[in-house]
């Protein structure tokens, strides 16, 4: 009697599960052909992705250099610091990348190329992991849709070469979910089954659960919100335990405790130890980045959600189209992670989140659900038509997806590449210029605190908060006017003002910081324009602090000028008041007769008229012609 193969064992076990489906009748030759198609398709997806990576390779995010400034100080032995010699501030959001960058520097490797290459490779891991997750629910051909949909998003390629943690975090989350499903006893859908939705569930596998907890811990050390991955895995573990209890499994309590510890202990030891150490070191529960970006005062709290819908309506529309009666514990992860991100990102600062950067982890699980939904729809609509027809339909959908890939991924990448490298080159020029003129103990202010601080040794005040501890603490507490006042009271050696015009200073309005700073009278009193680094939209005006003696002399001159103007104004006012208070004098006749005051008051009274009036008065005997006095007036005794 021939020995049963593992595939036949899995199929027999699967057939015993109610509602699992019927055999498709695939021959061995067709199964090998399907396997060959899947392998070729996966290779093609990866090669297509890598061609797009080559296209986007010139892009490196400015924020990646924030990480590398901390990496440099760590590699040099100064510690996890933004400015050497100052209190620590946690201005990064990717501890694992800080350590990776420091290791590259210590090993003599280019840290920028290291982070970019790791990101590109982890993008491949994320696509393969999405395929593996989909295989828990559908046959290999429908499962291919998960990596195809994932690679059809421009953000997956763009952020893979950015030097940021986005692709690595996606891959870690998918790997943790895969290991958790394995640890709960789930297996891949049997290729011999036409509708492989509910896969076999065996006993707990504690080694896989330990891997899931360990990978989830690394994910939580890679992103501040990464702990939600472990929370969703724990929810899936709890729902699975309830299912097992209803099924009446024996000795469940002991196995549940042992399996739970296998999942919990690696996460608690690794991430818990890291969290307590960073809390003690920085003195804050959350990184400074969370306090900076946790609230957004812009036009809409759902801006990132709208962007996701515009980029991925197909995936979002497919996510609900799964048979509810076949849901199990795994959907606490597949649906839980996207839902949690949908809540977490409400009101979060959307700057530097284009191409759905913060949503890409959730998008990966959405692609898995979408592939499962398509597999379900094809099976439902063409049941009884044979697996070959269904396979052709899936391949057709895949070709449509790849058509979207070629049109909608490369085009936006080319648009951004048209200006971003030039902008980064301008920042490099600015950094070189500053580094030649500033000492390590001196300080400058800048908002785009990425490559410029990384390439300089001077201390840096981050105008946009991320690496500025005082800005998120009392009494400033993210108040823009208070932050500008803090800077002008401390008078750093230079201030780099971002301008939207290259010809005249027009402060950019991000966070309203630079308009407030420039409008403060102390800015003009204390700083003078020194250099301009022009760009079409992001120009940099460098202002140098005036010499203290010059500032003092100018202040004294200004005070003297104001005092002189005040004295002059007071003198003029005093004259006006004296004129208003003086009584009107009586008319006095001049020696030739008439009223001299009247003559002044009325220019038409000529000397001839005055003499005529005097002669008339003399004829009446009232005026002495010799003295001009009234003869009828009483004479002094």
C-alpha positions as CSV (number, residue, x, y, z in Angstrom):
1,X,0.0,0.0,0.0
2,X,1.5,3.4,-1.0
3,X,2.3,5.9,1.7
4,X,-0.1,8.9,1.9
5,X,1.5,12.2,0.9
6,X,1.4,15.3,3.2
7,X,-0.9,16.9,0.7
8,X,-3.4,14.1,0.8
9,X,-3.3,14.1,4.6
10,X,-4.1,17.8,4.7
11,X,-6.9,17.3,2.1
12,X,-8.5,14.6,4.1
13,X,-8.4,16.7,7.3
14,X,-9.7,19.7,5.4
15,X,-12.6,17.7,4.0
16,X,-13.7,16.8,7.5
17,X,-14.4,20.5,8.3
18,X,-18.0,21.5,7.6
19,X,-18.5,24.0,4.8
20,X,-14.9,23.6,3.6
21,X,-15.7,22.8,-0.1
22,X,-15.5,20.0,-2.6
23,X,-12.5,18.7,-4.4
24,X,-11.7,20.4,-7.7
25,X,-10.3,17.4,-9.4
26,X,-7.0,19.0,-10.3
27,X,-4.7,16.5,-11.9
28,X,-1.1,16.2,-10.7
29,X,0.0,17.8,-14.0
30,X,-2.3,20.8,-13.6
31,X,-1.1,21.2,-10.0
32,X,2.5,21.4,-11.1
33,X,1.5,23.8,-13.9
34,X,-0.2,26.0,-11.3
35,X,2.9,25.9,-9.1
36,X,5.1,26.9,-12.0
37,X,2.8,29.8,-12.9
38,X,2.9,31.0,-9.3
39,X,6.6,30.9,-9.1
40,X,7.1,32.7,-12.4
41,X,4.5,35.3,-11.4
42,X,6.2,36.0,-8.1
43,X,9.5,36.4,-9.8
44,X,7.9,38.7,-12.3
45,X,6.2,40.8,-9.6
46,X,9.6,41.2,-7.7
47,X,11.5,42.1,-10.9
48,X,8.8,44.7,-11.8
49,X,9.0,46.1,-8.3
50,X,12.8,46.3,-8.6
51,X,12.6,48.2,-11.8
52,X,10.5,50.8,-10.1
53,X,12.9,50.9,-7.2
54,X,15.7,51.7,-9.7
55,X,13.5,54.5,-11.1
56,X,12.8,56.0,-7.6
57,X,16.3,55.4,-6.2
58,X,17.5,59.1,-6.4
59,X,14.9,59.9,-3.8
60,X,16.0,60.0,-0.1
61,X,13.6,61.5,2.4
62,X,14.9,64.5,4.3
63,X,13.5,63.0,7.5
64,X,15.8,60.0,7.0
65,X,18.7,62.2,8.0
66,X,17.0,62.9,11.4
67,X,17.5,59.3,12.2
68,X,21.1,59.4,11.0
69,X,22.0,62.4,13.1
70,X,21.1,60.3,16.2
71,X,22.9,57.3,14.6
72,X,26.1,59.4,14.2
73,X,26.1,60.6,17.8
74,X,25.4,57.0,19.0
75,X,28.2,55.6,16.9
76,X,30.6,58.3,18.2
77,X,29.7,57.4,21.8
78,X,27.8,60.6,22.7
79,X,24.5,58.7,23.1
80,X,21.1,59.0,21.6
81,X,21.2,62.8,21.4
82,X,20.1,65.4,18.9
83,X,22.5,68.0,20.2
84,X,25.6,66.9,22.0
85,X,25.8,68.3,25.5
86,X,22.1,69.1,25.8
87,X,19.3,67.1,27.5
88,X,18.1,64.2,25.3
89,X,15.0,64.5,23.2
90,X,13.5,61.5,21.3
91,X,13.0,63.2,17.9
92,X,13.1,59.9,15.9
93,X,10.3,57.4,15.5
94,X,12.3,54.4,14.4
95,X,14.7,53.1,17.0
96,X,15.6,50.0,15.0
97,X,16.8,52.2,12.1
98,X,18.8,54.4,14.5
99,X,20.7,51.3,15.7
100,X,21.0,50.1,12.1
101,X,22.5,53.4,11.0
102,X,24.9,53.4,13.9
103,X,26.0,49.9,13.1
104,X,26.6,50.9,9.4
105,X,28.7,53.9,10.6
106,X,30.7,51.8,13.0
107,X,31.3,49.2,10.3
108,X,32.5,51.8,7.7
109,X,29.5,51.5,5.4
110,X,27.5,54.3,3.9
111,X,24.5,54.7,6.3
112,X,22.3,56.3,3.7
113,X,22.8,53.5,1.2
114,X,22.4,50.9,4.0
115,X,19.0,52.2,5.0
116,X,17.8,52.5,1.4
117,X,18.9,49.0,0.5
118,X,17.3,47.5,3.6
119,X,14.1,49.3,2.8
120,X,14.0,48.1,-0.8
121,X,14.7,44.5,0.3
122,X,12.1,44.6,3.0
123,X,9.6,45.7,0.4
124,X,10.2,42.4,-1.3
125,X,9.7,40.6,2.0
126,X,6.4,42.5,2.6
127,X,5.1,41.4,-0.8
128,X,6.0,37.7,-0.2
129,X,4.5,37.8,3.2
130,X,1.3,39.2,1.8
131,X,1.2,36.2,-0.5
132,X,1.8,33.9,2.4
133,X,-1.1,35.5,4.4
134,X,-3.4,35.1,1.5
135,X,-2.5,31.5,1.1
136,X,-4.2,30.8,4.4
137,X,-7.5,31.5,2.7
138,X,-7.3,30.9,-1.1
139,X,-5.4,28.9,-3.7
140,X,-2.1,30.1,-5.0
141,X,-3.4,31.9,-8.1
142,X,-5.8,34.1,-6.2
143,X,-3.2,34.7,-3.5
144,X,-1.0,36.3,-6.1
145,X,-3.3,39.2,-6.2
146,X,-2.1,40.3,-2.7
147,X,1.5,41.1,-3.8
148,X,0.2,42.5,-7.1
149,X,-2.1,44.9,-5.4
150,X,0.6,45.9,-2.9
151,X,3.2,46.6,-5.6
152,X,0.6,48.6,-7.6
153,X,0.6,51.4,-5.0
154,X,3.2,54.1,-5.7
155,X,3.9,54.6,-2.0
156,X,5.3,51.1,-1.6
157,X,8.0,51.8,-4.1
158,X,8.6,55.5,-3.1
159,X,9.0,54.9,0.6
160,X,11.0,51.7,0.0
161,X,13.9,53.8,-1.2
162,X,13.3,56.7,1.2
163,X,15.6,55.6,4.0
164,X,12.6,55.6,6.4
165,X,11.2,52.6,8.2
166,X,7.9,52.3,6.3
167,X,8.6,49.1,4.2
168,X,10.4,47.4,7.1
169,X,7.5,48.0,9.4
170,X,5.1,46.6,6.8
171,X,7.1,43.5,6.4
172,X,7.5,43.0,10.2
173,X,3.7,43.3,10.7
174,X,3.0,40.8,8.0
175,X,5.6,38.3,9.2
176,X,4.2,38.6,12.8
177,X,0.7,37.9,11.5
178,X,1.9,34.9,9.5
179,X,3.8,33.4,12.4
180,X,0.7,34.0,14.7
181,X,-1.6,32.2,12.2
182,X,0.9,29.3,12.1
183,X,1.1,29.3,15.9
184,X,-2.7,29.1,16.2
185,X,-2.7,25.9,14.1
186,X,-3.8,27.3,10.7
187,X,-2.4,25.9,7.5
188,X,-2.3,27.1,3.9
189,X,-5.5,26.5,1.9
190,X,-5.3,23.1,0.1
191,X,-4.6,23.6,-3.6
192,X,-6.9,20.6,-4.4
193,X,-9.9,22.3,-3.0
194,X,-12.2,24.5,-5.1
195,X,-13.2,26.8,-2.2
196,X,-10.5,26.6,0.4
197,X,-11.7,29.3,2.8
198,X,-11.6,27.5,6.1
199,X,-8.2,25.8,6.6
200,X,-7.4,23.1,9.0
201,X,-6.9,24.1,12.6
202,X,-4.6,22.0,14.7
203,X,-3.0,22.3,18.1
204,X,-1.0,25.4,19.2
205,X,2.5,25.6,17.9
206,X,4.4,27.5,20.6
207,X,7.6,28.0,18.5
208,X,5.6,29.9,15.9
209,X,3.8,31.9,18.6
210,X,7.2,32.8,20.1
211,X,8.4,34.0,16.7
212,X,5.2,36.1,16.4
213,X,5.8,37.8,19.7
214,X,9.4,38.4,18.9
215,X,8.7,39.9,15.5
216,X,5.9,42.0,16.9
217,X,8.3,43.4,19.5
218,X,10.7,44.5,16.8
219,X,7.8,46.1,14.9
220,X,6.9,48.0,18.1
221,X,10.5,49.3,18.3
222,X,10.3,50.4,14.7
223,X,7.2,52.6,14.9
224,X,5.7,54.3,17.9
225,X,2.3,52.8,17.2
226,X,3.8,49.4,16.5
227,X,2.4,47.9,19.7
228,X,-1.1,47.7,18.0
229,X,0.3,44.8,16.0
230,X,0.8,42.8,19.1
231,X,-2.6,43.9,20.5
232,X,-4.3,42.6,17.3
233,X,-2.4,39.3,17.5
234,X,-3.5,38.9,21.1
235,X,-7.1,39.5,20.1
236,X,-6.8,36.8,17.5
237,X,-5.3,34.5,20.1
238,X,-8.2,35.2,22.5
239,X,-10.9,34.6,19.9
240,X,-9.3,31.4,18.9
241,X,-9.3,30.3,22.5
242,X,-13.1,31.0,22.7
243,X,-13.6,28.9,19.5
244,X,-11.6,26.0,21.0
245,X,-13.6,26.2,24.2
246,X,-16.9,26.0,22.3
247,X,-15.5,23.1,20.3
248,X,-14.9,21.3,23.6
249,X,-11.2,20.7,23.3
250,X,-9.7,18.8,26.3
251,X,-7.0,20.2,28.5
252,X,-7.5,23.6,27.0
253,X,-6.6,25.7,30.1
254,X,-3.1,24.3,30.4
255,X,-2.4,24.5,26.7
256,X,-3.8,28.0,26.5
257,X,-1.6,29.3,29.3
258,X,1.5,27.7,27.8
259,X,0.7,29.1,24.3
260,X,-0.1,32.5,25.7
261,X,3.2,32.7,27.5
262,X,5.0,31.7,24.3
263,X,3.4,34.6,22.6
264,X,3.7,37.1,25.4
265,X,7.1,36.6,26.9
266,X,9.3,37.4,23.9
267,X,7.3,40.6,23.3
268,X,7.3,41.6,27.0
269,X,11.0,40.9,27.5
270,X,12.2,42.7,24.4
271,X,9.8,45.5,23.9
272,X,9.0,45.9,27.6
273,X,12.7,46.2,28.5
274,X,13.3,48.7,25.6
275,X,10.2,50.8,26.6
276,X,11.3,51.1,30.3
277,X,14.8,52.0,29.3
278,X,13.8,54.7,26.9
279,X,11.2,56.1,29.4
280,X,13.9,56.4,32.0
281,X,16.4,57.9,29.5
282,X,14.0,60.5,28.0
283,X,11.7,61.0,30.9
284,X,8.5,60.8,28.7
285,X,6.0,58.1,28.0
286,X,5.8,58.8,24.3
287,X,8.5,60.0,21.8
288,X,8.6,63.7,21.2
289,X,7.4,63.1,17.6
290,X,4.0,61.8,19.0
291,X,3.5,65.0,21.0
292,X,4.3,67.1,17.9
293,X,2.2,65.3,15.3
294,X,-0.5,63.8,17.5
295,X,-2.9,66.7,16.7
296,X,-3.5,68.6,13.5
297,X,-5.1,72.0,13.3
298,X,-5.6,72.0,9.6
299,X,-8.7,71.9,7.5
300,X,-9.7,68.3,8.0
301,X,-8.9,65.6,10.5
302,X,-9.5,63.0,7.8
303,X,-7.1,64.2,5.2
304,X,-5.0,61.1,5.2
305,X,-8.2,58.9,4.9
306,X,-9.3,60.8,1.8
307,X,-5.9,60.4,0.3
308,X,-6.0,56.7,0.9
309,X,-9.4,56.4,-0.8
310,X,-8.2,58.3,-3.8
311,X,-5.1,56.1,-4.1
312,X,-6.7,52.7,-3.3
313,X,-10.5,52.7,-3.9
314,X,-10.4,49.2,-5.5
315,X,-8.8,47.6,-2.4
316,X,-11.1,49.4,0.0
317,X,-14.2,48.5,-1.9
318,X,-13.2,44.8,-1.9
319,X,-12.4,44.5,1.8
320,X,-16.0,44.1,3.1
321,X,-16.8,41.4,0.4
322,X,-16.0,38.3,2.4
323,X,-18.5,35.7,3.7
324,X,-19.3,36.6,7.2
325,X,-20.3,33.1,8.2
326,X,-16.7,31.9,7.5
327,X,-15.0,34.5,9.7
328,X,-12.6,33.2,12.4
329,X,-10.0,34.5,14.8
330,X,-7.6,35.5,12.0
331,X,-9.9,38.4,11.0
332,X,-9.1,40.2,14.2
333,X,-5.7,40.8,12.5
334,X,-6.8,41.2,8.9
335,X,-9.6,43.6,9.7
336,X,-8.4,44.8,13.1
337,X,-5.1,46.4,11.9
338,X,-6.8,48.5,9.2
339,X,-9.6,49.6,11.5
340,X,-7.2,50.5,14.3
341,X,-5.1,52.6,11.9
342,X,-8.3,54.3,10.6
343,X,-8.9,55.5,14.2
344,X,-5.3,56.3,15.1
345,X,-4.8,58.6,12.1
346,X,-7.8,60.8,12.7
347,X,-6.4,64.3,13.3
348,X,-2.7,63.3,12.8
349,X,-0.4,65.8,11.1
350,X,-0.5,64.9,7.4
351,X,2.9,66.6,6.4
352,X,5.3,64.1,4.8
353,X,2.6,61.5,4.6
354,X,1.9,61.6,0.9
355,X,1.5,58.3,-1.0
356,X,-0.3,57.0,2.2
357,X,2.9,56.6,4.1
358,X,1.2,56.1,7.5
359,X,-1.5,53.9,6.0
360,X,0.7,51.5,4.1
361,X,0.9,48.9,6.9
362,X,-2.9,48.8,7.0
363,X,-3.0,48.8,3.2
364,X,-0.9,45.5,3.1
365,X,-3.6,43.7,5.1
366,X,-6.2,45.3,2.9
367,X,-4.5,43.8,-0.1
368,X,-4.7,40.4,1.5
369,X,-8.4,40.8,2.3
370,X,-9.0,42.0,-1.3
371,X,-7.3,38.9,-2.8
372,X,-9.5,36.7,-0.6
373,X,-12.6,38.6,-1.6
374,X,-11.7,38.2,-5.3
375,X,-11.1,34.5,-4.8
376,X,-14.5,34.2,-3.1
377,X,-16.3,36.2,-5.8
378,X,-14.8,34.1,-8.7
379,X,-15.7,30.9,-6.9
380,X,-19.2,32.0,-6.2
381,X,-19.9,33.4,-9.7
382,X,-18.3,30.5,-11.6
383,X,-18.9,27.5,-9.4
384,X,-19.1,24.4,-11.4
385,X,-17.2,25.9,-14.4
386,X,-14.0,24.2,-13.4
387,X,-10.8,25.4,-11.8
388,X,-9.2,26.2,-15.2
389,X,-11.7,28.9,-16.0
390,X,-11.5,30.4,-12.6
391,X,-7.7,30.4,-12.9
392,X,-7.9,32.2,-16.2
393,X,-10.2,34.8,-14.6
394,X,-7.8,35.4,-11.8
395,X,-4.9,35.8,-14.3
396,X,-7.0,38.3,-16.2
397,X,-7.6,40.3,-13.1
398,X,-3.9,40.1,-12.4
399,X,-3.1,41.5,-15.8
400,X,-5.4,44.4,-15.2
401,X,-3.7,45.1,-11.9
402,X,-0.3,45.1,-13.6
403,X,-1.6,47.5,-16.2
404,X,-2.5,49.9,-13.4
405,X,0.9,49.3,-12.0
406,X,2.7,50.5,-15.1
407,X,0.4,53.6,-15.5
408,X,-0.2,54.8,-12.0
409,X,3.1,53.9,-10.2
410,X,5.8,55.2,-12.5
411,X,4.0,58.4,-13.4
412,X,3.7,60.0,-10.0
413,X,7.2,58.9,-9.1
414,X,8.6,60.7,-12.1
415,X,6.6,63.8,-11.1
416,X,8.2,64.0,-7.7
417,X,11.6,63.1,-9.0
418,X,11.4,66.2,-11.3
419,X,12.0,68.5,-8.3
420,X,12.9,66.6,-5.1
421,X,16.5,65.8,-5.9
422,X,17.2,69.4,-6.8
423,X,15.6,70.5,-3.5
424,X,17.9,68.1,-1.6
425,X,20.9,69.4,-3.5
426,X,20.0,72.9,-2.4
427,X,19.8,71.8,1.2
428,X,23.2,70.1,0.9
429,X,24.7,73.4,-0.4
430,X,23.1,75.2,2.6
431,X,24.6,72.6,5.0
432,X,28.1,72.9,3.5
433,X,27.9,76.7,3.8
434,X,26.8,76.6,7.4
435,X,29.3,74.0,8.5
436,X,32.2,76.1,7.2
437,X,31.0,79.1,9.2
438,X,29.7,77.7,12.5
439,X,31.4,76.1,15.5
440,X,30.1,73.0,17.2
441,X,29.0,75.0,20.3
442,X,27.0,77.5,18.1
443,X,23.3,77.1,17.3
444,X,21.1,77.7,14.2
445,X,17.4,77.4,13.7
446,X,15.8,75.5,10.7
447,X,12.5,73.9,10.0
448,X,13.7,71.3,7.4
449,X,15.8,69.6,10.1
450,X,17.0,66.6,8.1
451,X,20.1,66.6,5.8
452,X,21.2,70.1,6.9
453,X,21.6,69.2,10.6
454,X,23.1,65.8,9.7
455,X,25.9,67.4,7.6
456,X,26.7,70.1,10.2
457,X,28.3,69.8,13.6
458,X,26.6,72.9,15.1
459,X,23.7,72.6,17.5
460,X,20.2,72.9,15.9
461,X,16.9,74.2,17.1
462,X,14.2,72.4,15.2
463,X,11.6,75.1,14.2
464,X,9.1,72.3,13.4
465,X,9.1,70.7,16.8
466,X,10.2,67.1,16.2
467,X,13.6,67.5,17.8
468,X,12.7,70.4,20.1
469,X,12.0,69.2,23.6
470,X,11.1,72.6,25.1
471,X,8.4,73.1,22.4
472,X,6.3,70.2,23.7
473,X,6.7,71.0,27.4
474,X,5.2,73.8,29.5
475,X,5.2,76.7,29.3
476,X,5.4,76.6,25.5
477,X,3.4,73.5,24.9
478,X,3.3,73.8,21.0
479,X,2.3,77.4,21.1
480,X,3.8,79.0,18.0
481,X,4.1,82.5,19.4
482,X,5.7,81.2,22.7
483,X,8.2,79.1,20.6
484,X,9.2,82.2,18.6
485,X,9.6,84.2,21.7
486,X,11.8,81.4,23.2
487,X,14.1,81.5,20.2
488,X,14.4,85.3,20.1
489,X,15.1,85.4,23.8
490,X,18.0,82.9,23.3
491,X,19.3,84.6,20.2
492,X,20.9,81.7,18.3
493,X,23.8,82.6,16.0
494,X,21.8,82.0,12.8
495,X,18.2,81.5,11.7
496,X,17.4,79.9,8.4
497,X,14.0,81.2,7.3
498,X,12.0,79.1,4.8
499,X,10.6,81.3,1.9
500,X,8.2,80.5,-0.9
501,X,9.9,83.1,-3.0
502,X,13.6,83.2,-4.1
503,X,13.6,87.0,-4.8
504,X,12.0,88.4,-1.7
505,X,11.5,87.0,1.8
506,X,8.1,85.4,1.9
507,X,8.0,83.1,5.0
508,X,6.4,79.8,4.3
509,X,3.3,79.1,6.4
510,X,3.9,75.5,7.6
511,X,2.8,75.6,11.3
512,X,2.7,79.4,11.0
513,X,6.1,79.6,12.7
514,X,8.2,81.6,10.3
515,X,5.6,84.4,9.7
516,X,5.3,84.8,13.4
517,X,9.0,84.9,13.9
518,X,9.8,87.4,11.1
519,X,6.9,89.7,12.2
520,X,8.4,90.0,15.7
521,X,10.3,93.4,15.9
522,X,13.1,91.7,17.7
523,X,13.9,89.7,14.6
524,X,14.8,92.8,12.6
525,X,16.6,94.3,15.5
526,X,18.8,91.3,16.1
527,X,19.4,89.7,12.7
528,X,20.6,90.7,9.3
529,X,20.3,88.8,6.1
530,X,23.5,87.0,5.2
531,X,22.8,84.6,2.3
532,X,20.0,83.2,0.1
533,X,19.8,79.7,-1.2
534,X,17.1,80.0,-3.9
535,X,14.6,77.4,-5.0
536,X,11.4,77.5,-7.0
537,X,9.2,76.9,-3.9
538,X,11.6,76.1,-1.0
539,X,14.2,78.9,-0.7
540,X,16.3,79.5,2.4
541,X,17.2,82.9,3.7
542,X,20.0,82.8,6.2
543,X,20.0,85.5,8.8
544,X,23.0,86.1,11.0
545,X,22.8,87.5,14.5
546,X,24.2,91.0,14.7
547,X,27.2,91.7,16.9
548,X,26.1,92.4,20.5
549,X,27.9,95.8,20.4
550,X,26.2,96.7,17.2
551,X,22.8,95.6,18.6
552,X,23.4,97.7,21.7
553,X,24.6,100.7,19.7
554,X,21.6,100.4,17.3
555,X,19.3,100.0,20.3
556,X,20.7,103.1,22.0
557,X,20.4,105.1,18.7
558,X,16.9,104.0,18.3
559,X,16.1,104.9,21.9
560,X,17.7,108.3,21.4
561,X,15.7,108.8,18.2
562,X,12.5,107.9,19.9
563,X,13.3,110.1,22.9
564,X,14.1,113.1,20.6
565,X,10.9,112.6,18.6
566,X,9.0,112.4,21.9
567,X,10.6,115.6,23.1
568,X,9.8,117.4,19.9
569,X,6.3,116.2,20.0
570,X,5.9,117.3,23.6
571,X,7.3,120.8,22.8
572,X,4.9,121.2,19.9
573,X,2.0,120.1,22.0
574,X,3.0,122.6,24.7
575,X,3.0,125.4,22.3
576,X,-0.4,124.5,21.0
577,X,-1.8,124.3,24.5
578,X,-0.3,127.7,25.4
579,X,-1.8,129.3,22.3
580,X,-5.2,127.8,23.1
581,X,-5.0,128.9,26.8
582,X,-3.9,132.6,26.0
583,X,-6.8,135.3,26.4
584,X,-7.6,137.5,23.3
585,X,-5.9,140.9,23.7
586,X,-7.8,144.3,23.3
587,X,-7.3,146.4,20.2
588,X,-4.5,148.9,20.4
589,X,-4.3,152.0,18.2
590,X,-1.0,152.7,16.6
591,X,0.5,156.2,16.9
592,X,-0.9,157.2,13.6
593,X,-4.4,156.3,14.7
594,X,-6.5,153.2,14.2
595,X,-6.2,149.7,15.5
596,X,-2.9,148.0,14.9
597,X,-4.5,144.6,15.8
598,X,-7.4,145.3,13.6
599,X,-4.9,146.1,10.8
600,X,-3.2,142.8,11.3
601,X,-6.5,141.0,11.6
602,X,-7.9,142.7,8.5
603,X,-5.3,143.3,5.7
604,X,-7.8,145.6,3.9
605,X,-7.4,148.3,6.6
606,X,-4.7,150.4,4.8
607,X,-2.8,153.2,6.5
608,X,-5.0,155.8,4.8
609,X,-8.1,154.3,6.3
610,X,-6.5,154.2,9.7
611,X,-5.5,157.9,9.5
612,X,-9.1,158.7,8.5
613,X,-10.5,156.9,11.5
614,X,-8.0,158.7,13.8
615,X,-9.0,162.1,12.4
616,X,-12.6,161.2,13.0
617,X,-11.9,160.3,16.6
618,X,-9.9,163.5,17.1
619,X,-12.7,165.6,15.7
620,X,-15.0,164.1,18.4
621,X,-12.5,165.2,21.1
622,X,-11.8,161.7,22.3
623,X,-8.3,161.3,21.1
624,X,-5.2,163.4,21.8
625,X,-3.4,163.8,18.5
626,X,-0.1,164.0,20.3
627,X,-0.4,160.9,22.5
628,X,-3.1,159.0,20.8
629,X,-4.9,158.5,24.1
630,X,-8.6,158.9,24.7
631,X,-9.2,162.3,26.1
632,X,-12.4,161.2,27.8
633,X,-10.7,158.3,29.6
634,X,-10.0,158.8,33.4
635,X,-6.5,159.9,34.1
636,X,-4.3,158.3,36.8
637,X,-4.1,160.2,40.0
